[in-house]
Amino acid sequence: MTTKGWNMARRNMERRNGKQDVEQQMERCAEPIELDGKQMRMDALAESVFEVYIDTIRGTGLDITATAPATVDERILGRVQSVLGSTFLTFFGVAPRERYADIFAQISDFATRFAKDHIFPDGNKRTAVKMALAILKMHGWDVRAKDAEDAADNELYQWVQDIVTGRGSADDLAAFVRDHAVWVE
């Protein structure tokens, strides 16, 4: 891949490691995430989504934190796990590495599904963006996009709006994320 993000990541790795095997390292770093057989990680990821959601709505939008259950609601947890499972687990015999070109396509699919599924009463788009960025960060990628107060100048807001309104696709989002991702290890 020759996008701006890949080039920056490649230069950073070359400075640290020399030019040896940089292309191989880059490919390994961008492989889709597979959580097959890792139930504990899947459960932790699902609970993290719930925690990010509660943090996201606290004091903004439809603030239901006062009435939100102290424990994770099983029905909501099941819907979160459904989105996570269809993205990070082998699905109908097809592994994530066979469905997605790279981690960016996978994360974009996750964010698209999550934002559109409307699992929570409020904060779905914000939770989708935060979780997508957090998962990428956990795997060594930082997305450098304009996160302005004004929605018209906020690239993150624009891409999630494009997704839920149908003006953009998961492929468009993957291209955006790929172009703005920097390998930080």
Secondary structure, DSSP 4 states (H G I P E B T S, - for coil): ---HHHHHHHHHHHHHH-STTHHHHHHHHTSPP--TT-HHHHHHHHHHHHHHHHHHHTTSSS--TTTS-SS--HHHHHHHHHHHHHHHS-BTTB-HHHH-SSHHHHHHHHHHHHHHHT-SSS-HHHHHHHHHHHHHHHTTEEE-----SSGGG-HHHHHHHHHHHTSS-HHHHHHHHHHHEEE--
